[in-house]
Amino acid sequence: MRKKNWLLAISLVLVLAIVGLAGCSPDNTVLGATEGMNISNQQEGIWVTGTGEVSVVPDVAILSLGVEAQAATVAEAQAQAAEAMDAVMDVLNDYGVAPKDIKTQYYSIYPVRRWDDGKETLIGYRVSNTATVKIRNVEDTGSIIDAVTAAGGDYTRINGISFTVDDPDAYKVEAREEAMADAKAKAEQLAALAGVTLGKPTYIAESGGYIPIYYDLRGAAEGVSAPTTPISPGETEIRLTVQVVYSIS
């Protein structure tokens, strides 16, 4: 008798489970999972992109320079490169470039081989030492290039230079204002064309930054007899982009 009661109870549980599952259609499941969420809000409104741009005269030069030496042995190549780099560093120190503004960018030692009639021959080793230098007195850039080239001699390598703004935050404020004004003007025009009323922004995202000016100066070590290497920083652009979503009614 007790065994029959247990079988009856199990049967009732199975029946209730089947009924419950039958009542849970896919539509009901989605509604239950998203209760309290308005997915359509993610797609409503007017989406626009605004751009703000400010032209600025750079106040910092970033110079990529270094030395390269080749010799029959690693020790000889290292010694030549170290001596040349020390001379370069002395020049930078004489121009008041702070140690914190000099950063080693690349250092390598690798064998140099030559191929003759399909046969490989080791002819020596090459040592390269490259650093990035932040020059805060932009007007000294040309003179520094010349002095560094003279100090390092034939080992000198000038790879390139870029100009930027040391503290772009103040200019970003202006660029941001222009970007938001640009976005609003576009949204107002779209709202007028669509015959709707423009509301407040419901979403704002910002991206972008300044655009540095870059010059390739490889080969600048040649022609040292020139009085001073002419360097012109020109202007750089600080550009910001905002994406804004406006509500409509």
MARKE-368904 format. One record per residue: x, y, z of N, C-alpha, C, O in turn. Coordinates in pm, whole numbers, plus 50000, padded with zeros to 5 digits. Atoms other than C-alpha are relative to their C-alpha. Layout:
residues N
XYZXYZXYZXYZ/...
//
This chain:
residues 249
500844987950000500005000050000500865012450000500615021949926/499094988749992502815023550093500725002149868500965013549827/499314999150128504575015549764499105006349895499585013949811/500934994150095501455024749565499885015050021499795022649924/500104985649970501215058549743501205007549943501055018449889/498794993550056504805066649644499935001149848500305011449792/500144999750146504115057649280499015010749958499235017549858/501014989950032501045079949280500565014050015500305022849933/499414986849977502975109349424500975003749889500985015149842/499044997550107505715105949162499285003349870499715012049795/500764997550122503115104648885499445014149998499475020849895/500544986549992501495136849006501085010549975500825020549907/498904990550020504875154649014500365000949852500595011849800/499675000150143505605144048655498945007349919499275014749826/501084993250071502205156248536500105015050016499945022449919/499884985549974502685190348700501195005849924501115017049874/498824995250071506165193648545499735001649853500155011449792/500324999450144504855186048195499095011749971499285018749871/500924988750018502035211448234500765013250009500525022449931/499224987749985504505237648353500845002849878500905014349834/499184998150119506815232248057499165004049881499605012149799/500874996650113503935234147812499595014650004499345020649899/500424985949990503035268547945501115009849977500865021849967/498854991150019506565282347893500395000249854501314993149814/499664998650142506615291847525501235008749986501595015650080/498834991550021509675308847372499715014850024500565021950078/500344985849981507865342447375499965003450148500455014050188/500104997449857507145339747745501385000350064501625008250155/498655000449945510785331447817500715013249977501365018350068/499354987450032512045362947641499445011350083500185019750135/500624989349920509555385147817500434999250144500675009550208/499595001449861510505371048152501435004450021501755010450124/498584996849984514235375948092500255014949985501225020150040/499774985750028513855411947975499015008950073498865020650039/500984992049926511225423448219500685012150064501705010750132/499424987749945511925459448316501025006449909501515017249942/499024994550094514275465048016499295004449873498444997349821/500584994750123513345486547718501054999549891501815009049872/498975002050101515475472747438499875010149888500885014349831/500204990850112513935496247181500695013450022500975020549926/499334987349973515565526047358501395000549939501905011449909/498675000350057518915514547222500005004049852501055007549798/500084997250142517675520946868499185012549968499065016249852/500814988150022515505551646913500855012550004501895012950070/499324987249995516585587246852500785003049874500684995849774/499154995950111518995604846621501454998350040501905003750141/498595002849974522595592646608500845008749908500675008549786/499144991250080525215617846495501444999450052501704995450165/498594999149964528975622146495500475014349977500275019949870/499504986350010530575655946563501515000250011502104992250084/498544999150000534185666246502500445014150037499895024049987/499414987249963536205694046662501494999649975502154989750008/498584999950035539675704446546500615013550032500055023949999/499294987849962542155729846681501434999149948502114989049971/498624999550049545425739746511500905006250106500595016850161/499104995849893548335743346752501444999549950501824990449876/498575000350029551995752246713500684990850102500604993550222/499385009549906553955722846867501065006850087501755016050044/499004994549909556125730347168501024989550044501854992250131/499075010849967557995697047186500394992649872499544989849787/499525008350110560145678346935500444986550054501134985850156/499595013649961560605640546962500964995049892500564992649778/498965003850095563865630246796500424985650023500734981650136/499505013849993564795594246719501414999849942501605002449824/498614999850044568575591046702500774988550064500284982050156/499185010749941571355566546775501294998249925501715006849847/498725003250064574555550146661499954985649951499184977450000/499885013550053575485519446461501454997549964502075005449892/498595003250023578895502846451500144985549954499394976849999/499735013550048580245472546269501494997250008502315005349968/498595003949986583475454146345500114984949989499124977849981/499765014350017585085420046317499514991950119499114980450103/500455007149880584175410746676498925008050070498775020050049/501054993349923581285418546906500595010550092500065021650103/499384990849905583595434947159500425013049931500215023949985/499574988050072585035458746900498805008449958498835020749971/501194992650042581585468146766499335006850119498885018250108/500604994149880580265473847118500805012050048500235022250086/499144989049954583225495747210499825012349912499735023549963/500184988850092582815517346900498635006650019498525018950022/501354994749982579065520946951499885007450134499265018050141/500084993749867579465529047322500705013450001500195023150059/499274987450005582055555847255499225010749924499165022349966/500784990550079579915572046988498755004550075498395016350072/501234996549927576775570647203500315009050118499545018150148/499604991149891578605586247498500205014349950499825023950018/499804986750057579615615147273498665006749968498505018749988/501344994750030575975619147162499325004650129498725015350132/500624996549873574775619347523500615012650060499925020750122/499354987849951577325645947613499415012449931499205022749994/500614988950074575865668347341498615003150056498275014750079/501354997949947572335663147471500055006650137499245015350169/499834994049868573495671547822500415014749989499935023150065/499584986150020575205703247696498835008949961498825020849993/501184992250041571875714347546498894999850105497795004850081/500974999649891570085708947875498884989949990497844991650055/501025010550009568115677847776500084991450125501124985550154/500015007449874567105661048101500064984949976499534980149877/499945014650014567875623948155498624993549987498484983549917/501345005950008564145617248200499415001249860498464994249826/500514997950136563615629447843500784992049896500604993949776/499235008550091566045603947695499664985450034499864980950146/500445013749975564755568447656500554990649892500374993149772/499505009950095566485538547496498824993249931497924987949995/501105005550080564255526647216500324986249944499454977649932/499635012550068566225498547057501504997550017502315006650002/498585003849991569485479847116500134985949945499374976949983/499865013350058570705450446912501454997049964502255006049936/498715005150046573775429446833499694988149909499044978549952/500275011450088573645406746532501144998249900501825007849864/498905002950093576085389646295499695005249860498545006049818/500124995450139576715402945946500674989549912501834986149931/499505010650087577125376745674499975004349854499175012849813/499944997450142578025377745310499904986949925500434976749968/500155012050081577085352945040500825001449872500665011049796/499195000550122579595344344767499894986149939500284976149999/500155012850071578785317244512499284989650085499654977950086/500795009249920576225302144747500624996250133500094987650204/499355003149873578615301445040499885011850095500145023250057/500194989649899577915320745360501295002350078501934992950124/498794996549926580785339345524499685010650105499065020850075/500184990249892580705357245859501075010849986502265008049988/499034989250019582285391445811500075009450120500925018450123/499924991449883581575407746146498715000550078497824992250060/501184998149915579015420346395499605014649998500445023549990/500524986350003576785450946399499265002850131498434994950176/500654995749875575695469446713499235012849971499785022449919/500864988250019572785494046701499435004250135498994996050215/500544994549875571685516846984499205012549964499775022549919/500904989050038568685539846930499255005150121498844997350208/500734993849888567025564247170499015010349946499215015949838/500924989150030564065587747162500295011450097500445009250217/499624988349921564815622747285498905010649990498515014649880/501004989349997562245648347392500725013450015501385015950116/499354986950000563485683247306498945010550031498055013149950/501034990449957561505709247498500245014049944499305021849933/499724987450068563245739047338500064997149850501114993949795/500125004150139562035733246984501005007349911501485001849812/499094992150083564245760946846501424994350000502224997949914/498675006149994567315740446947500114987349915501194981649903/500025013150066566295710246739501044998949889501784989149884/499055000550110568345718346429501434999850048502254992249996/498644999649946571445726946628500374987050069501514982550059/499735012649932571125695146834500294989049898501204980949917/499755009950105570905674046519501415001449945502124991449927/498674997750055574065690046381501094996050100502084989650062/498995003049898575975686846709500114985050026501204979750044/500015014549980574935650746758500694992949884501464983549905/499395006150118575955642146403501525001750001502264992549966/498564997549992579365658046451500654991550109501744986250091/499435007549887579895640746786500084985049970501074978550003/500025014450028578905605946666500724996249873501034984549852/499295002850124580605609146330499254990449910498024990949899/500605009450094580015581346080499124989550068498384982450001/500855009649928578365560346351498595005550024497694998050061/501274993549967575485585146387498884995549908499064993749788/501215002950075571985575946280498885009150049498555009150168/501174991749968569115601046270498824993749927498784993949804/501075007950061565915581346211498765008149966498095005449866/501214992350027563145606946231499695009650112500315009250218/500394990049900561475635146418498515002549989497945002249880/501414996349997557945643746523499825011750094500625013750186/500304988449916556415674646679498634998150063497704993449998/501255001949930553695674646938499825010950104500645020150116/500314990449893552135694047225500174992950133499594982250155/499705006449873553385686347573498764998550088498604988350155/501225000449919550055694447743498805003749913498445015549906/501104997050093547135691347497498645001950065497665004949996/501314999949934544375691647761499235013049978498035012849953/500694987250017543615728847731499415001249859498325006749841/500494999550138543255725547353498884989949977498004992149894/501075009950013541095694647391498655005650046497615001849994/501244993849954538535715547581499345007449884498135006149863/500534992650114538125738047277499524990649890498464992649832/500385009750103538055708647036498724992650039497894989749953/501205007049952535435691247250498755008749984497695003849946/501134990850017533195722147246499585000649853498395000649821/500314999750143533445723546867499334987049955498414987249873/500575012950039532675686546836498554998750044497714993949968/501385000749953529535688947049499105009549922497965006049891/500784990550079528355719846858499734994349861498644995949806/500155006150131528935701346532498954988950004498134987749913/500965011049986526965671146654498585005550015497645000249955/501344994449978524045692646770499445006149872498255004649843/500474994050125523865711646442499514989349903498484991149837/500425010950089523675679046248498684993850047497804990949967/501225006049946521015664946482498795009049977497705004249946/501114990650022518885696546454499534999749854498335000349827/500375000550140518985694846076499244987149969498234987349898/500685012750023518035658046074498614999950060497674994650000/501314999449935515195664346317499035008349916497875004649900/500854991550083513845692446098499584992849872498434993749830/500325007250123514045670945786499024988650025498204985349939/500875011249967512285642345963498685004450060497774996250077/501234995049942509615664546115499774995550143498634993450185/500125003949860510365654746474500645010750088501355019550040/499444990449905511305674046787501234993850066501184982650115/498755005049944514875670446909500005001450152499675012050205/499944999849854515305661347275501435001150051502315006349982/498694999349937518255658447510500884988149958500364977849914/499125011350028521335636647453499754988750100499614991150220/500155011749914520895601547590501264991550003501394982350084/498745007650005524355588747499501065008849936500825015349834/498874992250055527745605447441501274991650015501564986450123/498715006949996531065588947352501035008449926500745014049821/498934991850058534365606347276501164991249956501474981150019/498825007050048537345594447075500915009849929500495020849893/499084991550074540425608646909501055006250089501135003150208/498924993249929543355630347011500755008749902500225012549798/499234991350088546135651046859500674991949891500864979849904/499325006450113547845643246529501415005749992501585017149949/498634994750004551645646746556500505001349858500064994149768/499354998250130553735659046265501304992050002502114993550093/498825008750004556405633846163500825002949876500285004649766/499074998350112559465639045946501014988750003501524985150110/498985010250012561785611845822501345006949974501525013249871/498714993350012565345624145879501144990249977502304993749998/498925009550028567255592745784500865005549886500365009449781/499094994050096570295604545599500395014150039501195020449970/499664986549955570465637245793501445000850047501995011850060/498614999949957573905626745910500945003949888502105007249912/499184995950113575165634445561499945015049985498975021350028/500014985650023576125669645463500145008050127499445017950145/499834993349872577335680045806500525014349982500425022450074/499414986950020579005710545652498975011249996499335022950003/501044989750000575645728545637500045007550132500275001350236/499914991949877575545757545891499104994750111499554992350223/500955005249902572415745246069498894992749924498364997849825/501085007550063569885718645978498695007450023498295009150139/501254992549981566635738045915498874990750045498604980649980/501115007949947563755724246121498835009550025498975019650093/501214991849981560225738446110498894991350058498494981549994/501035008349937557585724646349498625001249936497794992349951/501314998350062554655738546150498885000450102499045006050211/501145000949909551255732146308499544985650010499674977849915/500595013249981549695701046451498525001750033498105012250082/501444999349978546015693146480499604991750121500024980350136/500605007249889544215683646798498544997849963497765007349954/501315003350054541095665746685499274990350093499854980550139/500835008749918538275650246887498704997049926498175005449852/501265004150061535215631146773499054995350110499454988050201/501015004549905532005626146969498854993549925498444998149819/501225006250052529125602946899498915002950101499044999850219/501084995849911525875615847041498674994349949498404994249829/501365004750033522395600747051499015009450069499035011250190/501024990949948519515625347090498644993049998498314985749905/501375005249998516015615547196499155008549907499495020049878/500924992850088513135625646969498584997950047498274988250117/501435001449966509435631247011499165005549887497945005449895/
//
